[in-house]
Structures are given as structure tokens and as C-alpha cells.
Amino acid sequence: MPTSLEDVVKQIRDLPSLSAVVVELLSTIEQEEVDAHALGVKIALDQALTAKTLRLATSSFYGMQSKVTTIHQAIAILGFHSIRTLVTASAITGSFPASSGSGFNFKGFWRHSVATAVSAKLLAVRLKFNPDTAFTAGLLHDIGTLVLATRFPAEYGQMLHHRRELDCYVVEAEQAVFGLDHTAVGRALAAYWKFPEAMQTAVAEHHRFEAGGPVSLSLLVHAGNTIAHALDLSEDEDDLVPPMSNAVWSALPLSDAEWATLFGEIETTYAEMCQILVN
């Protein structure tokens, strides 16, 4: 039987809440004034989260010349916005423990999520958009998939079988089995977790974005998702690359040489970030 969004929302309400500090960090994305010192104190109280964040902060992607041992040092060197992104990434990748029964590839899921986050961020740098916000939204774009896979494992297994049998896109198989897809579920979860509206929209639109207007978070996540699939960074042998319209390509003013450079940077950065966040 198709699943209603109301059924999904009930399951979402039973999910563990994000830690208070992560919710607070996400709420500051659209705030102009933030007490970075006070938030740094709260982050430091979680030793495991701090350790993972500092490993990311000292990765070559951020080019730090000196080793940092505290969150406050990292904030002073990299800035609060970058540390907020890294803390959020570290927390969310640990929020859904792997489980058996659905045939769901958790590692492959997070590999693709990190690839999309890196692609969106590096694209944002070139298009003069906030790269940290793009990274966070990219990391979270498929979060609805985790709800379907962990809360409806039997149906999710049926969906995977349907997809293999028809060799169709995941969103098509989800619609056939659940009566909805992970983008709608992701938006519901993003709203429950009180993500900023632009991030909720980017999650909802990453398979159905239509170009138009200035560069937006939705455009970056849509493009980042397609690039991540095209580069096959999740190493899923059954992966299908979702379509990206000519209008979207036209909204990304990069030359062939710039695209080639971008792809190389994505692959290098992804390998390092994935080693810390996923392995």
C-alpha cells in the first residue's frame, strides 16, 4: 500500500532529535549576529563531536598550517561559519546508525552525500555563493532516504527490487512503492529539525529544480547531486545519473577547462572528506 506523508511524519516524530547544539548551529545560518564563543563552549562539551570536527578542520582542504587542539582555536583560524559546517556534518553523519533488513547501503549513501556536499561547495566558491551553506545542504539533500530505509525497511526492500527490475530512477521506484519519494520526506524531516527554509527547499527540489533567476542553494544542490552521480563517487554499480536540463547548465557559467578543473578538485577533496566522515 502507498505510504502517506502523514505516516512518514509520525515516524519522523519518533526519530532521535538532533543535539541541541546542532539545532542551534543550524538556526544561526540566517542570523547576522552570532555569539561564536558561546557556541564554541557548547560544541566543546561533546568530546567525540569535537574530535571529529578538528580532524576535518586540519584536513588539507582547509589548508591549515598549524595543528589545532580546541574548537576555539579552529574558530579563530577558520571562522565560525566553516566550523559550524564541519560540526553539523560530523553530527548528522552519525545520527542514523546502520541497520540490517532493508538491503540499504549506508556507506554508499553517505559517500554520495559527501560527494554532493563537496560538489555543491566547490561550485558555490566559483559562483560566489556561501560555500558552507552549500556544503551543509548538499550533505543533507537525500536525508529523506534514511527515513524510508530505516523506518519502512520491508517497503524499501521492495522499492530496491522494483528499481532493479525496471532499471529506473530511485524517485520513480519510490513513487511506485511508497506513493511518494525521498524529496518530500526529506523536506518534512528538514522542517521537523527546523532547518532554514532555503535548505528545506533545496532538499525538496534537488531532483526537480527548474533554472531561473540568480544562483540559489537549490541550483547548487541540484547540480552537485548530478555531478556526484556522474563522477560515480558512491561506487554504486547500479547508479543512474539523473538528468540536468540545458537551462541549468546554462545557469552555470563555466568553461570546459573550468569544469575539468572543478571535477578534479571534487574527486581529490571528496576522498579526504569521506575518509573522515564515512570510514
N, C-alpha and C positions, 0 to 999 in steps of 0.2 A: 504493500500500500504506500502511496506517496506520503512523504513526511510534510507536515505543515510547519510554517515558520514558528507558529505558537509552540509546537512540540519541541522545536530546537531551542527556543528561548527558555523553556523550562529546564532543559538540560544545561544551558549556559549558566543559569542561576545556581546550579549545583556545582559548577566548576570552582576550584580554588580561586580566590581573589588574588590579583597581583599584590605584591607587598606595598605597604603604604608609601614607601619612599619612591617606588617606581611610578605609582599613580600620581604622586606629587610632581615627579620629574616630567611626566607626560603633560600634566596640566600647565607646566611653565612654557611649553613650546610657543604659545601665542601671547605670552606675557612679556612686556617690555622691561620690567624691573624684577630681578630675581635675587634673593639672598643666597648667593652661591656658597658662602661659608657655612651657613646653617644647614644647607642641603648636603654639603660635604661631610659634615659631622654625622648626619643621619646615614649616609652611604657607608661611612667607615665602621658603623656598628655591625654591619654584615660582613664578616671576615672573608667568607667564601666568595661573595659577590665582589668585594674589593680586590681580592687576589686575581680573579679572572679579568676584571676591568684593567688592572695595572699591567697584566700580560698583553692585553690589546693595545694599551697606551704606549707600551715600549716596542711595539712591532715596527718594522721598517716603514710601514705605510704612513706612520705619523712622523718618522724621521727624527725621533728624539735622540739627542747626542749624549745625554746623561741618564743613568738609571734612576728611576723614581721609586720611592718606597711607600708613599702615602697618597691618598686621594687628593689632599690639599696641594701637594706638590704637582700632581698631574693637572689639576685645575689651573694652577698658576702658570704652567708651561703651555698646555694645550688650549686652555679656555674652558669655560663651563659648558658651552654648547657641545663640544666634542665629547667631553666626559659624560654628559647626560646621555648621549647616543650610545656610548660604549656600555654604560651601566644598564640601560634599557635592553640592549642586545644580550648582555650576559644574563640578565634576569629572565627574559622571555624564552630564550632557547632552553632554559631549564624548567619551564613552567608546565610542560606536558611530558611526563615520564613515558618512556617507550612501553608498550604493552603488546601482548600477542593476541591472536584470534581474528584479526581483520585482514591479515596479509599486507598491512600497511608498512611501507619502508620509511621509518622515522629518520634514519640517517640521510637517505636520499632527499627527503622533504626539506630538512634543514640545510643540506648542501645547496639545493635550488634556492631556498630563501636567502641564504647568504650571498649567492651569486647575483640574485636580483637586487639585493641591497647595495652591493658593490657597484653593479652596473648603473643603478639609479644615481648613486652618489657621484661617480666619476663623470657621468653625463651632466649632472647638476653643476659640477665645477665649471664645465665648459660653457654652460648656458646661463651662468651667473645666477643660479638659484641656490637656496640654502642646502648645502650638501648633507648636513647632519639630519635634517628633517627627511630628505630623500632617502637616506640610508635606513632610517627607522621605519618609514612607510614601506620601503622595499622588503625589509625583513619580515614585516607583518602581513604582506599582501595576501598570502594564502592561509591565514590563520583559521579561516572557516573550515578548511580541510581537516584540521586537527579535531575540531568539534565533531564532524561527521565520522571520522575514523575511530575516535575513542569513545564516543557516546552511542554510536549506531554501528558497531563492528560487523554484525551479520549483513546488514544492508550495504555496508561499504564493501564487503567482500563480493556481494552480488554486483555492485557497480563496477568493480575491477574486472569481473568476469565479462560483464556486458561490454566494457571498453575493449577488452582483448578480442572478443568475438567479432565485433563490428569495426575494430581498428578506428575508433572515433576519438574525438577530443574528450577530455575528462568532464568538462562542463556539460557536454551532450549526454554522456553516460549518467552523470549525476541527475540531470533533469529527468531522464528516463526512469531511474530507480527511485529517487527521492521526491521528485516533483519540484525540486529547487536545486540550486547549486551553491558551491562554496563561497561565491562572492556575496550572496545575500546573507549567508550565515556569518561570514566574516564581518560584514557591516554591523550585524546585530551584536556580535561579540565586541567589536570596537566601540560601539555605543555603550554597552554594559561596562566596559573597562574605562569609559569616559575619555577616549582618545579625542583629539581635536577634530572638528568637523571635516577639515580638508583631508585628514588622514582617513576618516571613515569613508569619504567619497572615493579616495584613491583605491582603497581596498575593494569597494563595490564596483568600480569601473575598470579594473585592470584588464578585463577581457573584452570590454565593450566601449572603450574610450573612443570618442569622436574628436578629431582635431578641430581647433578653432580658438581664436583668442591668444593671449600670451602664454608663455611656458608655465605649466602648472604642475602641481605634485602628481595629479592623475596622469598627465602625459609622461612624466619621468618614470613612474612605476609601471605603466603600460609598456613603455619602450624597454625598461630594464628587464621586465619579465620576458619579453620576446627575445632580447639579446641573450639572457641566461639560458633559455631553451635552445636557441640557435647554436650557442657555443658548447652545448651538451655538458655543462659543468656538473650536473647532478649524476651523470654517468648512468642514466636510465636508458636501457637499450630499447624500450618501447616508447620513448618520449616523442611527442609530436610538437613541432614548432607552431605556435598559434599565429594566425595572420596579423600583419600590421599594414594598415592601409597606406596608399601613396600620400594621402593627406598628412598622416602622422610623420612619414619620412620627410616630407617637405617642411614640416614644422621643426625639424632638427637640422639646422644649417651647418653640417659638417661635410668637408670634402672627403673623397675616397681615402686620401692619405691620413686624414684625421680619424676616420673611422677605424682604419687599420691600427693606428697607434692606440686608440681607445680600447680595442679588443685585446691587444697585448697587455695593456695595463690592467684590464679587468682580470685576465687569467692569472697574472702574477699576484695581484692583490688578493684575489679570491683564495688562492692556495694558502696564503699565510693566515688570513682571517678564519678560514674554515678549520685550519689546524687547531686554532684556539677555541673557537665557538662550538665545533661539532665533534672533533676527535677527543 
